């Protein structure tokens, strides 16, 4: 089997007075059926090449996974009287964003359960959550700064 070869479609891009040619710019269009077909062909080719090592790949993945702490947490940081941190629960692949008032020993307030968000909105394919901006209770709304990419 031969690897697929992406079609070259010349595209001139100019920024700050500099022009460059990008022959593969068309691959940015996630909705283009030609892009989807090309990516499927690449995946099929990759599967045909790496197929014989599938068992080894699975074994290596499981070994690496076994060495990662599933119940990890970030180091808390203090802001406006609250300690903010994120943590992971065993068996879950998404973080939980939390805070504690006044002390790391105080009761936990959950700000966001990312796993719940992706369960309720399965069209989410990518998410980048920036540090949270929160107000003290009774002083305003909770604000979450996030970039979310939805499926087609």
Secondary structure as the mmCIF struct_conf table of DSSP 4:
data_model
#
loop_
_struct_conf.conf_type_id
_struct_conf.id
_struct_conf.beg_label_comp_id
_struct_conf.beg_label_asym_id
_struct_conf.beg_label_seq_id
_struct_conf.end_label_comp_id
_struct_conf.end_label_asym_id
_struct_conf.end_label_seq_id
HELX_LH_PP_P HELX_LH_PP_P1 UNK A 2 UNK A 4
HELX_LH_PP_P HELX_LH_PP_P2 UNK A 6 UNK A 8
STRN STRN1 UNK A 12 UNK A 15
TURN_TY1_P TURN_TY1_P1 UNK A 16 UNK A 17
STRN STRN2 UNK A 18 UNK A 21
TURN_TY1_P TURN_TY1_P2 UNK A 23 UNK A 24
HELX_RH_3T_P HELX_RH_3T_P1 UNK A 25 UNK A 28
TURN_TY1_P TURN_TY1_P3 UNK A 30 UNK A 31
HELX_RH_AL_P HELX_RH_AL_P1 UNK A 33 UNK A 50
HELX_RH_3T_P HELX_RH_3T_P2 UNK A 51 UNK A 53
HELX_RH_AL_P HELX_RH_AL_P2 UNK A 54 UNK A 66
TURN_TY1_P TURN_TY1_P4 UNK A 67 UNK A 67
BEND BEND1 UNK A 68 UNK A 68
TURN_TY1_P TURN_TY1_P5 UNK A 70 UNK A 71
STRN STRN3 UNK A 73 UNK A 73
HELX_LH_PP_P HELX_LH_PP_P3 UNK A 74 UNK A 76
STRN STRN4 UNK A 77 UNK A 79
TURN_TY1_P TURN_TY1_P6 UNK A 80 UNK A 81
STRN STRN5 UNK A 82 UNK A 87
TURN_TY1_P TURN_TY1_P7 UNK A 90 UNK A 91
BEND BEND2 UNK A 94 UNK A 94
STRN STRN6 UNK A 96 UNK A 101
BEND BEND3 UNK A 102 UNK A 103
TURN_TY1_P TURN_TY1_P8 UNK A 104 UNK A 105
BEND BEND4 UNK A 106 UNK A 106
HELX_LH_PP_P HELX_LH_PP_P4 UNK A 107 UNK A 107
STRN STRN7 UNK A 108 UNK A 113
HELX_RH_AL_P HELX_RH_AL_P3 UNK A 114 UNK A 120
TURN_TY1_P TURN_TY1_P9 UNK A 122 UNK A 123
STRN STRN8 UNK A 124 UNK A 129
HELX_LH_PP_P HELX_LH_PP_P5 UNK A 130 UNK A 132
STRN STRN9 UNK A 133 UNK A 133
TURN_TY1_P TURN_TY1_P10 UNK A 137 UNK A 138
BEND BEND5 UNK A 139 UNK A 140
STRN STRN10 UNK A 143 UNK A 143
STRN STRN11 UNK A 146 UNK A 150
#
